[in-house]
Amino acid sequence: MSISNPVQKLIQDLEQQRAKEYWERIKRLRARQAEQKKSGEAHEKKQLEYIRSAGIDLKAFEKDEEEDARKLKSHLEQKRSQLISRPKQAPHLIANLGGQLIPPYAGFFPPPDPGEVPPIDPSQIKIKSTQTGHGSGWWDGPGDIARFADVVFSFTPHQSATYSFTAVLAFHGFYVLQADDGWLTSKSAEVHANVFLKAFQFVDRGWKSFPAVIDQEGDNINEFENFDRFLDFADTQDFREGEPVVVTASIEVEAKAIGGGSHAEVNFEDGEANFIQPQGLWVKPPP
C-alpha cells in the first residue's frame, strides 16, 4: 500500500517493525511452550505414580477435580454475564494537565499472523487475555500469550526544547481470578495489565515502564472485579525543532491459570461497557 503522508508512513513503518518483532517472539514462545508442556505432563505422570505407590487412592482426587471444573463453569456463567452486560460508564472530563492536548493519531493491534498491520479506531481499544487451567497444577505451565495494543500520538515541535508529555487513558473493564488450591494440588491464577510509553524522533528513545495498572494473583482466590479508572503516564525528552515526534502508549494484558478449576481473565473487550479509551496526550511546552 502506497502512503504519501510522511508522518503516516513513519508511524506505519514503526508499527510494522514492532509487529515483526512480536511475531518472532511469539514463534519462539510457542516452541518453548510445546517443550514445557511435554516436560510438565511427564512430570505430572511421575508424581501420580509416586502417590499411587504410597497407597493413596486417587479416585477422590479425580472426583474433586471434576467437581472443581463443574463449579468453575457454573460460576463463570453467572458472574461473567453480569460484568459483560454492566451499564456503560458516564464520560468524565479529564483535568487540564498543562500544555497542548494532542488527540490519538491511530491505534494498532497486530493480527495473529505476519502481514500488514492496519490502523484501528483509537477511540475504543478492545483487548483481553484469558486462560482456564487444567490438571493438578504440579507443573508451572505457560500463561496466555500477552496481548498488546498501541495508541500512537504525533506532533512536530516548533522549537528545540525539553518536552514533557503525558498520555491519559480511561480503563473500563473487569478481571476474574478463580483458584482453589488443595493439599494434593498447586493451583493459582494471576492477571496483569501494564502500560509502556516510548518516543521516537530520528531514533527510538526506548520504553518507559510504570507501576502495573492491574497486578493480582493468588492460590486460594475468588475475585470478580470491575475496573474503572482514569490513569496518566508521563515522560520527558529533548526534541528538535521541525521534525515529527511519534509517541506510542502500549497497553499489554496477560492472564495465567494453573490447575483444573482455575481461571484468570483481564477483559477490556466484551460488552459495550468494557474498553480502553485514550483521552489524549498533554504536551508542554505546546508544540
C-alpha positions, 0 to 999 in steps of 0.5 A: 500500500502506497502512503504519501503522508510522511508522518503516516508512513513513519508511524506505519513503518514503526508499527510494522517493525514492532509487529515483526518483532512480536511475531518472532517472539511469539514463534519462539514462545510457542516452541518453548511452550510445546517443550514445557508442556511435554516436560510438565505432563511427564512430570505430572505422570511421575508424581501420580505414580509416586502417590499411587505407590504410597497407597493413596487412592486417587479416585477422590482426587479425580472426583474433586477435580471434576467437581472443581471444573463443574463449579468453575463453569457454573460460576463463570456463567453467572458472574461473567454475564453480569460484568459483560452486560454492566451499564456503560460508564458516564464520560468524565472530563479529564483535568487540564494537565498543562500544555497542548492536548494532542488527540490519538493519531491511530491505534494498532493491534497486530493480527495473529499472523505476519502481514500488514498491520492496519490502523484501528479506531483509537477511540475504543481499544478492545483487548483481553487475555484469558486462560482456564487451567487444567490438571493438578497444577504440579507443573508451572505451565505457560500463561496466555500469550500477552496481548498488546495494543498501541495508541500512537500520538504525533506532533512536530515541535516548533522549537528545540526544547525539553518536552514533557508529555503525558498520555491519559487513558480511561480503563473500563473493564473487569478481571476474574481470578478463580483458584482453589488450591488443595493439599494434593494440588498447586493451583493459582491464577494471576492477571496483569495489565501494564502500560509502556510509553516510548518516543521516537524522533530520528531514533527510538528513545526506548520504553518507559515502564510504570507501576502495573495498572492491574497486578493480582494473583493468588492460590486460594482466590475468588475475585470478580472485579470491575475496573474503572479508572482514569490513569496518566503516564508521563515522560520527558525528552529533548526534541528538535525543532521541525521534525515529527515526534511519534509517541506510542502508549502500549497497553499489554494484558496477560492472564495465567491459570494453573490447575483444573478449576482455575481461571484468570481473565483481564477483559477490556473487550466484551460488552459495550461497557468494557474498553480502553479509551485514550483521552489524549496526550498533554504536551508542554511546552505546546508544540 
